[in-house]
Amino acid sequence: MLVSEFDFHLPPELIAQEPLADRSSSRMLVLDRAAGAINDDHFRNFPARLHHGDVLVLNNSRVFPARLFGHRSGKRAQPLSPRNPASREFLKGTVEVLLTRALGNGEWEALVRPGRKLGVGELLRFGDEEREPLLEAEIVGRGEYGERRLRFSSVPNFFERVESIGHVPLPPYIARDDRAADRERYQTVFACNRGSAAAPTAGLHFTRQILDEIRSRGVEIVELTLHVGLGTFQPLREERVEANKLHVESYSISSETANTINRGLDEKRRIIAVGTTVVRTLEHAALESGSGKIRNGEGETSIFIYPGFRFRVVGALLTNFHLPRSSLLMLVSAFAGRERVLEAYRHAVEEKYRFFSYGDCMFVK
């Protein structure tokens, strides 16, 4: 199986650059796997698509301003905006760091730019150049695909400092600088566990009112946490699908969530994943348990789901539209069939759906 088999044409103007004013007003393409039917709808009607007894699973990971701009020790940093919104190129002397996964003991996995110039042993400084830097980090290692391992100097209130100087890590296909409004809008209304470098975007459509309506229909809602990391930003590098590996991401499943899902499975009720992050967490946990059931606890996963995978837990999926040739498109194709999914994407392009993080969604049932 080749990565090129998961390509499709997407006009650039369909890539959503701004969120809608009302989260729940996004469009929703409904793909019925059994009938092979495609229908156009709106997300505000999503509760009506659910059944009494369904279990809806959310990812409550919270995005933090993980993009830091600074300078190498001894280099002068630019005092103004570090990015040219039109070209998205660096201003002279700027270093960009995207924190993607906490490794413990003050160390982080990160993407850095300009990558070729930043080697092991470099000291990076972030914050106001005229005073002591708010944060300092040493590059202590590098990964297989150019990622770096950073060790931050111990400081009180590390995350408060990150919040004060960091930028919302908008994806590269959003061709503008982040703004203050993105701190609230590039975040689900149920986000509570800080740690993601990208939003679990299928959850962005929900409002408190929509969640209340879902509960009123007899649907159980549970949460888990998977912190979205490097895998979201890194392309697949090998043309043969099976030769690719995904980066590790951390997850946590409470006993309440595990028990509710397992009870739903025992009673043959539908488990509905909100987003590919939830799918990956649940299916990894089911594989790890060896029984097909969900085990509570914390862990790490690098599970790569592509066509041929046997799903043990997930019975329906709400997801946004994904990039061509991406691992996330492969996951959706594994769930609904490659040809059927690509047909749905062609329909979405023809009907001018909005794509990617701030775009519309797709309900696969």
Buried (B, 14 or more C-beta within 10 A) or exposed (E): BEBEBBEBEBEEEBBBBEBBEEBBEBBBBBBBBEEEEBEEBBBBEBBEBBEEBBBBBBBBBBBBBBBBBBBBEEBEBBEEEBBEEEEEEBBEEBBBBBBBBBBEEBBBBBBBBEEEEBEEEBEBBBBEBEEEBBBBBBBEEBEEEEBBBBBBEEEEEBEEBBEEBBBBBBBEBBEEBBEEEBBEBBBBBBBEBBBBBBBBBBBBBBBEEBBEBBEEBEBBBBBBBBBBBBBBBBEBEEEEBEEBBBBBBBBBBBEEBBBBBBEBBEEEBBBBBBBBBBBBBBBBBBBBBEEBBBBBEEBEBEBBBBBEBEBBBBBBBBBBBBBBBBBBBBBBBBBBBBEBBBBBBEBBBEEEBBBBBBBBBBBBB
